[in-house]
Amino acid sequence: GAVVSQHPSWVICKSGTSVKIECRSLDFQATTMFWYRQFPKQSLMLMATSNEGSKATYEQGVEKDKFLINHASLTLSTLTVTSAHPEDSSFYICSAFTGQLNNSPLHFGNGTRLTVT
Amino acid sequence: GQSLEQPSEVTAVEGAIVQINCTYQTSGFYGLSWYQQHDGGAPTFLSYNALDGLEETGRFSSFLSRSDSYGYLLLQELQMKDSASYFCAVRESKNGGSQGNLIFGKGTKLSVKP
C-alpha cells in the first residue's frame, strides 16, 4: 500500500489564484520530505527539501516566495503555489525516505497535476 | 555537481530482454537506484545497488560497476505493462555526506510492442 499520500491528485485553477498541495507520510514519521516538479516528457527536478520544524531549503532557481512550503508536523508537508500562472502548470510530486539508511528507497506520493488557465 | 546519462528511448517486443544503461558523475557515491514511472503516474522504486555486481528481483535485475561509474537495469520476459519510463538516480552528496534527496537521470522511455 501507499506510504506517502498526496492530495489533491489534480487541480485546475485560474491564473492569479493560489493552490495548496498536501503530502502526508503514512505509518512513519518523515522529518524530511522532498518536493519535485516534472514537466511533460522531462525528468523529475527537485524543487525544495522540506524540513520539519524549520525552513525549507530551495533549489537554485526556485522562488521561495512563490512556492511556500510548510512542514508543521512529522507526517505533513504542504506546498502552496501562490499567484499561479500558466507556466506553473506541471506535475508536482512529494516524496520521503522511510528509513535512515542510504539504501532506503524514496517513496513518492501519487502526484498532483496542476493546470493553470 | 552530479549528472546521469541514459538513453532517451528504447523499443522492444514482448518476451524479449532489454538493458537500459546509466552512467553517472558524482562527487560522492551512495548507490544507484532505479525507478519506474508509467504515464500520468508517480515513480515507483525498483532497485538499489550500493556495491558492484548484480541484484535480481524477479524479472528485473540491476547491475553496478563503481569503477566504471556505470550501471544498468535489465528487464527480462518483457510484458506490455512494462512500457514506462525508467529513471536511474543517485543520492546528492554535499560536503562529503549524503543529503538524502535523489538526483534523477532524464529517463528512458521503454515501449514494448506485441
Contacts between the chains, C-beta under 8 A, distances in Angstrom:
chain1	res1	chain2	res2	distance
A	6	B	42	8.0
A	32	B	100	5.8
A	34	B	100	7.5
A	34	B	101	5.0
A	34	B	102	7.8
A	42	B	106	7.2
A	42	B	107	7.9
A	43	B	87	6.6
A	43	B	104	4.9
A	43	B	105	6.5
A	43	B	106	4.6
A	43	B	107	5.2
A	44	B	43	6.9
A	44	B	87	7.2
A	44	B	104	4.8
A	46	B	101	5.4
A	46	B	102	7.8
A	46	B	103	7.4
A	49	B	99	7.7
A	49	B	100	7.4
A	49	B	101	5.9
A	93	B	42	5.6
A	93	B	43	7.4
A	97	B	100	6.2
A	102	B	30	4.5
A	102	B	31	5.8
A	102	B	50	6.8
A	102	B	91	6.5
A	102	B	98	5.7
A	103	B	31	5.9
A	103	B	48	5.1
A	103	B	50	5.6
A	105	B	33	6.9
A	105	B	45	3.8
A	105	B	48	6.6
A	106	B	33	7.4
A	106	B	35	7.9
A	106	B	45	6.7
A	106	B	89	7.8
A	106	B	102	5.4
A	107	B	45	7.0
A	108	B	42	4.2
A	108	B	43	5.1
A	108	B	44	7.3
A	109	B	42	6.3
A	110	B	41	7.2
A	110	B	42	5.0
A	111	B	41	7.3
A	111	B	42	4.6
A	113	B	40	7.7
